Amino acid sequence: MEIRRGKVTATIGILVLIAAIINMTVSVQAQPSVPPGEEGIYYMVPQNSNATHCNTQTIDVWVNSSMTIRSGVVTIETSDKTCGNITDAGRNYTWFSGSAITNPAGFPVVGKRAVLGFSDPSEHPPGIYSIGNITVHCNSTTCCDVNLSFIPGMGDSSIANSTAEDGVGGQNGTFECSKPSEETFSKTFYEGWNSVSLPLTVSNNSTSNVLASVWDNVSAVYRYNATSKQFDSVYEAVMDPGEGYFVHVSQDCTWGYSGGTPYTSMSIELKQGLNMIGWLNCSKPISDGLSSIADNYYYVARWNAEEQKFKVFNPVAPPVFNDFSELKRGEGYFVSTKADTMLSESC
């Protein structure tokens, strides 16, 4: 039994050692060599990074020092803050104490530079140390690239010990800011009438473009006008989020389209009586989705295209008597209101 326990202990020790070797290998692979005549070099991991519009990327900052090291400062600058700007900086306290400074005094251009300072009472041997990280934000809706550059020299990027301080440079990197991939939506159309809405916005919202994937099968497209209490043709017009539509197709088919922005918030006016609305890019229980008009509507109806008939939800009826209880993306609904009101909801 003792032998087995010894084997287990030895095995665990070997696994830990292997993990340490793997981690060391990763660090060594990412580490640039100290340039000849220099005492150290700063670098970023990853060196080349990216994010989509309105998203961020955290980049670790390291130093490879060939001299004993007790303190230092590193300055990183982005070449174009309208494309990608530095929004935050954080310190790694594993080896050094000190604080992180973002956009320090003297550099008033917000998001242009970040400075990381670090220090420790005791000196550390030459080696590789994690200093901290910066956060870069993608600002542009179109694809663009920025350079992330270390500013070398005393006062900007340097390392020091108890006897000397040297200005050092760094291995520069890049940050790619790209537009988000377009979200797609698809829905089965059944021969006859189908009730739909747009959970995604499109730059070209002409009816023929929105329904391009099934246009050869489309014979009519209508929206309900709550003011005139009539159906209006939008076959040669446009389709907008927040509206419900009836689309007539000649055969079963699958409608699919892509949008630049999900439709996640709505505030629309409802007239007393019948209104045809669209829905958001999410699904919600009717009681939640229509909470802003609670007690001010009689019923909600949706068209079942497969059966070619209406299904109804009555808020005061027992659940067993209701045909459905959820508002779903891509569906159009009729809402019968008791008075003029505003429907406001978001995902």
Contacts in CASP RR format, 6 or more apart in sequence:
PFRMAT RR
TARGET T0000
AUTHOR 0000-0000-0000
METHOD contacts of the structure
MODEL  1
MEIRRGKVTATIGILVLIAAIINMTVSVQAQPSVPPGEEGIYYMVPQNSN
ATHCNTQTIDVWVNSSMTIRSGVVTIETSDKTCGNITDAGRNYTWFSGSA
ITNPAGFPVVGKRAVLGFSDPSEHPPGIYSIGNITVHCNSTTCCDVNLSF
IPGMGDSSIANSTAEDGVGGQNGTFECSKPSEETFSKTFYEGWNSVSLPL
TVSNNSTSNVLASVWDNVSAVYRYNATSKQFDSVYEAVMDPGEGYFVHVS
QDCTWGYSGGTPYTSMSIELKQGLNMIGWLNCSKPISDGLSSIADNYYYV
ARWNAEEQKFKVFNPVAPPVFNDFSELKRGEGYFVSTKADTMLSESC
27 128 0 8 1.000
30 43 0 8 1.000
30 45 0 8 1.000
30 47 0 8 1.000
30 62 0 8 1.000
31 43 0 8 1.000
31 62 0 8 1.000
31 64 0 8 1.000
31 128 0 8 1.000
32 41 0 8 1.000
32 43 0 8 1.000
32 64 0 8 1.000
32 170 0 8 1.000
32 171 0 8 1.000
33 41 0 8 1.000
33 64 0 8 1.000
34 40 0 8 1.000
34 41 0 8 1.000
34 64 0 8 1.000
34 65 0 8 1.000
34 66 0 8 1.000
35 41 0 8 1.000
38 66 0 8 1.000
38 166 0 8 1.000
38 168 0 8 1.000
38 169 0 8 1.000
39 65 0 8 1.000
39 66 0 8 1.000
39 67 0 8 1.000
39 159 0 8 1.000
39 166 0 8 1.000
39 167 0 8 1.000
39 168 0 8 1.000
40 63 0 8 1.000
40 64 0 8 1.000
40 65 0 8 1.000
40 66 0 8 1.000
40 67 0 8 1.000
40 159 0 8 1.000
40 166 0 8 1.000
40 168 0 8 1.000
40 169 0 8 1.000
41 63 0 8 1.000
41 64 0 8 1.000
41 168 0 8 1.000
41 169 0 8 1.000
41 170 0 8 1.000
41 171 0 8 1.000
42 61 0 8 1.000
42 62 0 8 1.000
42 63 0 8 1.000
42 74 0 8 1.000
42 131 0 8 1.000
42 150 0 8 1.000
42 157 0 8 1.000
42 168 0 8 1.000
42 169 0 8 1.000
42 170 0 8 1.000
42 171 0 8 1.000
43 61 0 8 1.000
43 62 0 8 1.000
43 63 0 8 1.000
43 64 0 8 1.000
43 170 0 8 1.000
43 171 0 8 1.000
44 59 0 8 1.000
44 60 0 8 1.000
44 61 0 8 1.000
44 62 0 8 1.000
44 76 0 8 1.000
44 148 0 8 1.000
44 171 0 8 1.000
44 173 0 8 1.000
45 59 0 8 1.000
45 60 0 8 1.000
45 62 0 8 1.000
46 59 0 8 1.000
47 171 0 8 1.000
47 173 0 8 1.000
47 174 0 8 1.000
48 173 0 8 1.000
48 174 0 8 1.000
48 175 0 8 1.000
48 176 0 8 1.000
49 57 0 8 1.000
49 59 0 8 1.000
49 136 0 8 1.000
49 174 0 8 1.000
49 175 0 8 1.000
49 176 0 8 1.000
50 57 0 8 1.000
50 138 0 8 1.000
50 175 0 8 1.000
50 176 0 8 1.000
50 177 0 8 1.000
50 178 0 8 1.000
51 57 0 8 1.000
51 136 0 8 1.000
51 137 0 8 1.000
51 138 0 8 1.000
51 175 0 8 1.000
51 176 0 8 1.000
51 177 0 8 1.000
51 178 0 8 1.000
52 138 0 8 1.000
52 177 0 8 1.000
52 178 0 8 1.000
52 179 0 8 1.000
52 180 0 8 1.000
52 181 0 8 1.000
53 138 0 8 1.000
53 139 0 8 1.000
53 140 0 8 1.000
53 141 0 8 1.000
53 177 0 8 1.000
53 178 0 8 1.000
53 179 0 8 1.000
53 180 0 8 1.000
54 137 0 8 1.000
54 138 0 8 1.000
54 180 0 8 1.000
55 137 0 8 1.000
55 138 0 8 1.000
55 180 0 8 1.000
56 87 0 8 1.000
56 135 0 8 1.000
56 136 0 8 1.000
56 137 0 8 1.000
56 138 0 8 1.000
57 135 0 8 1.000
57 136 0 8 1.000
57 138 0 8 1.000
57 175 0 8 1.000
58 133 0 8 1.000
58 134 0 8 1.000
58 135 0 8 1.000
59 133 0 8 1.000
59 134 0 8 1.000
59 135 0 8 1.000
59 136 0 8 1.000
59 148 0 8 1.000
59 175 0 8 1.000
60 130 0 8 1.000
60 132 0 8 1.000
60 133 0 8 1.000
61 74 0 8 1.000
61 76 0 8 1.000
61 116 0 8 1.000
61 130 0 8 1.000
61 131 0 8 1.000
61 132 0 8 1.000
61 133 0 8 1.000
61 134 0 8 1.000
62 128 0 8 1.000
62 129 0 8 1.000
62 130 0 8 1.000
62 131 0 8 1.000
63 69 0 8 1.000
63 74 0 8 1.000
63 128 0 8 1.000
63 129 0 8 1.000
63 131 0 8 1.000
63 159 0 8 1.000
64 127 0 8 1.000
64 128 0 8 1.000
65 126 0 8 1.000
65 127 0 8 1.000
65 128 0 8 1.000
65 129 0 8 1.000
65 159 0 8 1.000
66 126 0 8 1.000
66 127 0 8 1.000
67 126 0 8 1.000
67 159 0 8 1.000
67 161 0 8 1.000
67 164 0 8 1.000
67 166 0 8 1.000
68 123 0 8 1.000
68 124 0 8 1.000
68 125 0 8 1.000
68 126 0 8 1.000
68 161 0 8 1.000
69 123 0 8 1.000
69 124 0 8 1.000
69 126 0 8 1.000
69 127 0 8 1.000
69 129 0 8 1.000
69 159 0 8 1.000
69 160 0 8 1.000
69 161 0 8 1.000
70 119 0 8 1.000
70 120 0 8 1.000
70 121 0 8 1.000
70 122 0 8 1.000
70 123 0 8 1.000
70 124 0 8 1.000
70 160 0 8 1.000
70 161 0 8 1.000
70 162 0 8 1.000
71 96 0 8 1.000
71 117 0 8 1.000
71 118 0 8 1.000
71 119 0 8 1.000
71 120 0 8 1.000
71 159 0 8 1.000
71 160 0 8 1.000
71 161 0 8 1.000
72 117 0 8 1.000
72 118 0 8 1.000
72 119 0 8 1.000
72 158 0 8 1.000
72 159 0 8 1.000
72 160 0 8 1.000
73 115 0 8 1.000
73 116 0 8 1.000
73 117 0 8 1.000
73 118 0 8 1.000
73 155 0 8 1.000
73 156 0 8 1.000
73 157 0 8 1.000
73 158 0 8 1.000
74 115 0 8 1.000
74 116 0 8 1.000
74 117 0 8 1.000
74 131 0 8 1.000
74 150 0 8 1.000
74 157 0 8 1.000
75 113 0 8 1.000
75 114 0 8 1.000
75 115 0 8 1.000
75 150 0 8 1.000
75 151 0 8 1.000
75 155 0 8 1.000
75 156 0 8 1.000
75 157 0 8 1.000
76 86 0 8 1.000
76 113 0 8 1.000
76 114 0 8 1.000
76 115 0 8 1.000
76 116 0 8 1.000
76 134 0 8 1.000
76 148 0 8 1.000
76 149 0 8 1.000
76 150 0 8 1.000
76 151 0 8 1.000
77 112 0 8 1.000
77 113 0 8 1.000
77 148 0 8 1.000
77 149 0 8 1.000
77 151 0 8 1.000
78 84 0 8 1.000
78 85 0 8 1.000
78 86 0 8 1.000
78 111 0 8 1.000
78 112 0 8 1.000
78 113 0 8 1.000
78 136 0 8 1.000
78 146 0 8 1.000
78 147 0 8 1.000
78 148 0 8 1.000
78 149 0 8 1.000
78 175 0 8 1.000
79 146 0 8 1.000
79 147 0 8 1.000
79 148 0 8 1.000
79 149 0 8 1.000
80 144 0 8 1.000
80 146 0 8 1.000
81 109 0 8 1.000
81 110 0 8 1.000
81 111 0 8 1.000
81 112 0 8 1.000
81 139 0 8 1.000
82 139 0 8 1.000
82 140 0 8 1.000
83 138 0 8 1.000
83 139 0 8 1.000
83 140 0 8 1.000
83 144 0 8 1.000
83 145 0 8 1.000
83 146 0 8 1.000
83 175 0 8 1.000
83 177 0 8 1.000
84 136 0 8 1.000
84 137 0 8 1.000
84 138 0 8 1.000
84 139 0 8 1.000
84 140 0 8 1.000
84 144 0 8 1.000
84 146 0 8 1.000
84 175 0 8 1.000
84 177 0 8 1.000
85 110 0 8 1.000
85 111 0 8 1.000
85 112 0 8 1.000
85 136 0 8 1.000
85 137 0 8 1.000
85 139 0 8 1.000
86 102 0 8 1.000
86 103 0 8 1.000
86 111 0 8 1.000
86 112 0 8 1.000
86 113 0 8 1.000
86 114 0 8 1.000
86 134 0 8 1.000
86 135 0 8 1.000
86 136 0 8 1.000
86 137 0 8 1.000
87 102 0 8 1.000
87 111 0 8 1.000
87 135 0 8 1.000
87 136 0 8 1.000
87 137 0 8 1.000
88 102 0 8 1.000
88 114 0 8 1.000
88 134 0 8 1.000
88 135 0 8 1.000
89 100 0 8 1.000
89 101 0 8 1.000
89 102 0 8 1.000
89 114 0 8 1.000
89 115 0 8 1.000
89 116 0 8 1.000
89 132 0 8 1.000
89 133 0 8 1.000
89 134 0 8 1.000
89 135 0 8 1.000
90 100 0 8 1.000
90 116 0 8 1.000
90 132 0 8 1.000
90 133 0 8 1.000
90 134 0 8 1.000
91 98 0 8 1.000
91 99 0 8 1.000
91 100 0 8 1.000
91 116 0 8 1.000
91 117 0 8 1.000
91 118 0 8 1.000
91 131 0 8 1.000
91 132 0 8 1.000
92 130 0 8 1.000
92 131 0 8 1.000
92 132 0 8 1.000
92 133 0 8 1.000
94 130 0 8 1.000
95 120 0 8 1.000
95 124 0 8 1.000
95 129 0 8 1.000
95 130 0 8 1.000
96 118 0 8 1.000
96 119 0 8 1.000
96 120 0 8 1.000
96 124 0 8 1.000
96 129 0 8 1.000
96 131 0 8 1.000
97 118 0 8 1.000
97 119 0 8 1.000
97 120 0 8 1.000
97 121 0 8 1.000
98 117 0 8 1.000
98 118 0 8 1.000
98 119 0 8 1.000
99 117 0 8 1.000
100 116 0 8 1.000
100 117 0 8 1.000
100 132 0 8 1.000
101 114 0 8 1.000
101 115 0 8 1.000
101 116 0 8 1.000
101 117 0 8 1.000
102 111 0 8 1.000
102 114 0 8 1.000
102 115 0 8 1.000
103 109 0 8 1.000
103 110 0 8 1.000
103 111 0 8 1.000
103 112 0 8 1.000
103 113 0 8 1.000
103 114 0 8 1.000
104 113 0 8 1.000
104 115 0 8 1.000
107 113 0 8 1.000
107 115 0 8 1.000
113 151 0 8 1.000
114 134 0 8 1.000
116 131 0 8 1.000
116 132 0 8 1.000
116 134 0 8 1.000
117 131 0 8 1.000
118 131 0 8 1.000
123 161 0 8 1.000
123 162 0 8 1.000
136 148 0 8 1.000
136 175 0 8 1.000
138 175 0 8 1.000
138 177 0 8 1.000
138 178 0 8 1.000
139 177 0 8 1.000
140 177 0 8 1.000
140 179 0 8 1.000
141 179 0 8 1.000
142 179 0 8 1.000
143 176 0 8 1.000
143 177 0 8 1.000
143 178 0 8 1.000
143 179 0 8 1.000
144 176 0 8 1.000
144 177 0 8 1.000
145 174 0 8 1.000
145 175 0 8 1.000
145 176 0 8 1.000
145 177 0 8 1.000
146 174 0 8 1.000
146 175 0 8 1.000
146 177 0 8 1.000
147 172 0 8 1.000
147 173 0 8 1.000
147 174 0 8 1.000
148 172 0 8 1.000
148 173 0 8 1.000
148 174 0 8 1.000
148 175 0 8 1.000
149 172 0 8 1.000
149 173 0 8 1.000
150 157 0 8 1.000
150 169 0 8 1.000
150 170 0 8 1.000
150 171 0 8 1.000
150 172 0 8 1.000
151 157 0 8 1.000
152 167 0 8 1.000
152 168 0 8 1.000
152 169 0 8 1.000
152 170 0 8 1.000
153 167 0 8 1.000
153 168 0 8 1.000
153 169 0 8 1.000
154 165 0 8 1.000
154 167 0 8 1.000
155 167 0 8 1.000
156 167 0 8 1.000
157 167 0 8 1.000
157 168 0 8 1.000
157 169 0 8 1.000
157 170 0 8 1.000
158 165 0 8 1.000
158 166 0 8 1.000
158 167 0 8 1.000
158 168 0 8 1.000
159 165 0 8 1.000
159 166 0 8 1.000
159 167 0 8 1.000
159 168 0 8 1.000
160 166 0 8 1.000
180 260 0 8 1.000
182 200 0 8 1.000
182 258 0 8 1.000
182 259 0 8 1.000
182 260 0 8 1.000
183 200 0 8 1.000
183 258 0 8 1.000
183 259 0 8 1.000
183 260 0 8 1.000
183 262 0 8 1.000
183 281 0 8 1.000
184 200 0 8 1.000
184 256 0 8 1.000
184 257 0 8 1.000
184 258 0 8 1.000
184 259 0 8 1.000
185 199 0 8 1.000
185 200 0 8 1.000
185 256 0 8 1.000
185 257 0 8 1.000
185 258 0 8 1.000
185 259 0 8 1.000
185 329 0 8 1.000
185 330 0 8 1.000
186 254 0 8 1.000
186 255 0 8 1.000
186 256 0 8 1.000
187 194 0 8 1.000
187 196 0 8 1.000
187 254 0 8 1.000
187 255 0 8 1.000
187 256 0 8 1.000
187 330 0 8 1.000
188 252 0 8 1.000
188 253 0 8 1.000
188 254 0 8 1.000
188 255 0 8 1.000
188 305 0 8 1.000
189 214 0 8 1.000
189 217 0 8 1.000
189 247 0 8 1.000
189 249 0 8 1.000
189 252 0 8 1.000
189 253 0 8 1.000
189 254 0 8 1.000
189 255 0 8 1.000
189 305 0 8 1.000
190 249 0 8 1.000
190 252 0 8 1.000
190 305 0 8 1.000
190 306 0 8 1.000
190 308 0 8 1.000
191 249 0 8 1.000
191 250 0 8 1.000
191 251 0 8 1.000
191 252 0 8 1.000
192 248 0 8 1.000
192 249 0 8 1.000
192 250 0 8 1.000
192 305 0 8 1.000
192 308 0 8 1.000
193 246 0 8 1.000
193 247 0 8 1.000
193 248 0 8 1.000
193 303 0 8 1.000
193 305 0 8 1.000
193 308 0 8 1.000
194 246 0 8 1.000
194 247 0 8 1.000
194 248 0 8 1.000
194 249 0 8 1.000
194 303 0 8 1.000
194 305 0 8 1.000
195 244 0 8 1.000
195 245 0 8 1.000
195 246 0 8 1.000
195 247 0 8 1.000
195 302 0 8 1.000
195 303 0 8 1.000
195 305 0 8 1.000
195 331 0 8 1.000
195 332 0 8 1.000
195 333 0 8 1.000
196 244 0 8 1.000
196 245 0 8 1.000
196 247 0 8 1.000
196 255 0 8 1.000
196 330 0 8 1.000
196 331 0 8 1.000
196 332 0 8 1.000
197 241 0 8 1.000
197 242 0 8 1.000
197 243 0 8 1.000
197 244 0 8 1.000
197 245 0 8 1.000
197 277 0 8 1.000
197 278 0 8 1.000
197 279 0 8 1.000
197 329 0 8 1.000
197 330 0 8 1.000
197 331 0 8 1.000
197 332 0 8 1.000
198 205 0 8 1.000
198 210 0 8 1.000
198 239 0 8 1.000
198 240 0 8 1.000
198 241 0 8 1.000
198 242 0 8 1.000
198 243 0 8 1.000
198 263 0 8 1.000
198 278 0 8 1.000
198 330 0 8 1.000
199 241 0 8 1.000
199 262 0 8 1.000
199 263 0 8 1.000
199 279 0 8 1.000
199 280 0 8 1.000
199 281 0 8 1.000
199 329 0 8 1.000
199 330 0 8 1.000
200 241 0 8 1.000
200 257 0 8 1.000
200 258 0 8 1.000
200 259 0 8 1.000
200 260 0 8 1.000
200 261 0 8 1.000
200 262 0 8 1.000
200 263 0 8 1.000
200 281 0 8 1.000
201 241 0 8 1.000
201 259 0 8 1.000
201 260 0 8 1.000
201 261 0 8 1.000
201 262 0 8 1.000
201 263 0 8 1.000
202 209 0 8 1.000
202 210 0 8 1.000
202 257 0 8 1.000
202 258 0 8 1.000
202 259 0 8 1.000
202 260 0 8 1.000
203 260 0 8 1.000
205 238 0 8 1.000
205 239 0 8 1.000
205 240 0 8 1.000
206 237 0 8 1.000
206 238 0 8 1.000
206 239 0 8 1.000
207 221 0 8 1.000
207 234 0 8 1.000
207 235 0 8 1.000
207 236 0 8 1.000
207 237 0 8 1.000
207 238 0 8 1.000
207 239 0 8 1.000
208 215 0 8 1.000
208 236 0 8 1.000
210 239 0 8 1.000
210 257 0 8 1.000
211 218 0 8 1.000
211 221 0 8 1.000
211 239 0 8 1.000
211 247 0 8 1.000
211 255 0 8 1.000
211 257 0 8 1.000
212 257 0 8 1.000
213 254 0 8 1.000
213 255 0 8 1.000
213 256 0 8 1.000
213 257 0 8 1.000
214 249 0 8 1.000
214 253 0 8 1.000
214 254 0 8 1.000
214 255 0 8 1.000
214 256 0 8 1.000
217 249 0 8 1.000
217 250 0 8 1.000
217 251 0 8 1.000
217 253 0 8 1.000
218 235 0 8 1.000
218 247 0 8 1.000
218 248 0 8 1.000
218 249 0 8 1.000
219 248 0 8 1.000
219 249 0 8 1.000
219 250 0 8 1.000
220 233 0 8 1.000
220 235 0 8 1.000
220 246 0 8 1.000
220 247 0 8 1.000
220 248 0 8 1.000
221 233 0 8 1.000
221 234 0 8 1.000
221 235 0 8 1.000
221 239 0 8 1.000
221 245 0 8 1.000
221 246 0 8 1.000
221 247 0 8 1.000
221 248 0 8 1.000
222 231 0 8 1.000
222 232 0 8 1.000
222 233 0 8 1.000
222 234 0 8 1.000
222 245 0 8 1.000
222 246 0 8 1.000
223 231 0 8 1.000
223 232 0 8 1.000
223 234 0 8 1.000
223 243 0 8 1.000
223 244 0 8 1.000
223 245 0 8 1.000
223 246 0 8 1.000
223 276 0 8 1.000
224 230 0 8 1.000
224 231 0 8 1.000
224 232 0 8 1.000
224 244 0 8 1.000
224 246 0 8 1.000
224 274 0 8 1.000
224 275 0 8 1.000
224 276 0 8 1.000
224 334 0 8 1.000
225 231 0 8 1.000
225 232 0 8 1.000
226 270 0 8 1.000
226 271 0 8 1.000
226 273 0 8 1.000
226 274 0 8 1.000
226 275 0 8 1.000
226 276 0 8 1.000
227 271 0 8 1.000
229 274 0 8 1.000
231 246 0 8 1.000
234 245 0 8 1.000
239 245 0 8 1.000
241 263 0 8 1.000
241 266 0 8 1.000
241 278 0 8 1.000
242 263 0 8 1.000
242 266 0 8 1.000
242 268 0 8 1.000
242 277 0 8 1.000
242 278 0 8 1.000
242 279 0 8 1.000
243 276 0 8 1.000
243 277 0 8 1.000
243 278 0 8 1.000
244 276 0 8 1.000
244 277 0 8 1.000
244 278 0 8 1.000
244 332 0 8 1.000
244 333 0 8 1.000
245 276 0 8 1.000
245 332 0 8 1.000
246 303 0 8 1.000
247 255 0 8 1.000
262 281 0 8 1.000
262 347 0 8 1.000
263 280 0 8 1.000
263 281 0 8 1.000
264 280 0 8 1.000
264 281 0 8 1.000
264 282 0 8 1.000
264 346 0 8 1.000
264 347 0 8 1.000
265 280 0 8 1.000
265 345 0 8 1.000
265 346 0 8 1.000
265 347 0 8 1.000
266 280 0 8 1.000
266 343 0 8 1.000
266 344 0 8 1.000
266 345 0 8 1.000
266 346 0 8 1.000
267 342 0 8 1.000
267 343 0 8 1.000
267 344 0 8 1.000
268 277 0 8 1.000
268 342 0 8 1.000
268 343 0 8 1.000
269 340 0 8 1.000
269 341 0 8 1.000
269 342 0 8 1.000
269 343 0 8 1.000
270 277 0 8 1.000
270 293 0 8 1.000
270 335 0 8 1.000
270 337 0 8 1.000
270 340 0 8 1.000
270 341 0 8 1.000
270 342 0 8 1.000
270 343 0 8 1.000
271 337 0 8 1.000
271 340 0 8 1.000
272 337 0 8 1.000
272 338 0 8 1.000
272 339 0 8 1.000
272 340 0 8 1.000
273 336 0 8 1.000
273 337 0 8 1.000
273 338 0 8 1.000
274 334 0 8 1.000
274 335 0 8 1.000
274 336 0 8 1.000
275 334 0 8 1.000
275 335 0 8 1.000
275 336 0 8 1.000
275 337 0 8 1.000
276 332 0 8 1.000
276 333 0 8 1.000
276 334 0 8 1.000
276 335 0 8 1.000
277 332 0 8 1.000
277 333 0 8 1.000
277 334 0 8 1.000
277 335 0 8 1.000
277 343 0 8 1.000
278 330 0 8 1.000
278 331 0 8 1.000
278 332 0 8 1.000
278 333 0 8 1.000
279 327 0 8 1.000
279 328 0 8 1.000
279 329 0 8 1.000
279 330 0 8 1.000
279 331 0 8 1.000
279 332 0 8 1.000
279 333 0 8 1.000
280 327 0 8 1.000
280 329 0 8 1.000
280 345 0 8 1.000
280 346 0 8 1.000
280 347 0 8 1.000
281 329 0 8 1.000
281 347 0 8 1.000
282 329 0 8 1.000
282 347 0 8 1.000
283 326 0 8 1.000
283 327 0 8 1.000
283 328 0 8 1.000
283 329 0 8 1.000
284 326 0 8 1.000
284 327 0 8 1.000
284 345 0 8 1.000
284 347 0 8 1.000
285 325 0 8 1.000
285 326 0 8 1.000
285 327 0 8 1.000
286 300 0 8 1.000
286 313 0 8 1.000
286 315 0 8 1.000
286 324 0 8 1.000
286 325 0 8 1.000
286 326 0 8 1.000
286 327 0 8 1.000
287 294 0 8 1.000
287 315 0 8 1.000
287 325 0 8 1.000
289 327 0 8 1.000
289 345 0 8 1.000
290 297 0 8 1.000
290 300 0 8 1.000
290 327 0 8 1.000
290 335 0 8 1.000
290 343 0 8 1.000
290 345 0 8 1.000
291 345 0 8 1.000
292 342 0 8 1.000
292 343 0 8 1.000
292 344 0 8 1.000
292 345 0 8 1.000
293 335 0 8 1.000
293 337 0 8 1.000
293 341 0 8 1.000
293 342 0 8 1.000
293 343 0 8 1.000
294 315 0 8 1.000
296 337 0 8 1.000
296 338 0 8 1.000
296 339 0 8 1.000
296 341 0 8 1.000
297 315 0 8 1.000
297 335 0 8 1.000
297 336 0 8 1.000
297 337 0 8 1.000
297 338 0 8 1.000
298 314 0 8 1.000
298 336 0 8 1.000
298 337 0 8 1.000
298 338 0 8 1.000
299 312 0 8 1.000
299 313 0 8 1.000
299 314 0 8 1.000
299 315 0 8 1.000
299 335 0 8 1.000
299 336 0 8 1.000
300 312 0 8 1.000
300 313 0 8 1.000
300 327 0 8 1.000
300 333 0 8 1.000
300 334 0 8 1.000
300 335 0 8 1.000
300 336 0 8 1.000
301 310 0 8 1.000
301 311 0 8 1.000
301 312 0 8 1.000
301 313 0 8 1.000
301 333 0 8 1.000
301 334 0 8 1.000
301 336 0 8 1.000
302 310 0 8 1.000
302 311 0 8 1.000
302 313 0 8 1.000
302 324 0 8 1.000
302 331 0 8 1.000
302 332 0 8 1.000
302 333 0 8 1.000
302 334 0 8 1.000
303 309 0 8 1.000
303 310 0 8 1.000
303 311 0 8 1.000
303 332 0 8 1.000
304 310 0 8 1.000
304 311 0 8 1.000
310 334 0 8 1.000
311 323 0 8 1.000
311 324 0 8 1.000
312 322 0 8 1.000
312 323 0 8 1.000
313 322 0 8 1.000
313 323 0 8 1.000
313 324 0 8 1.000
313 325 0 8 1.000
314 321 0 8 1.000
314 322 0 8 1.000
319 325 0 8 1.000
327 333 0 8 1.000
335 343 0 8 1.000
END
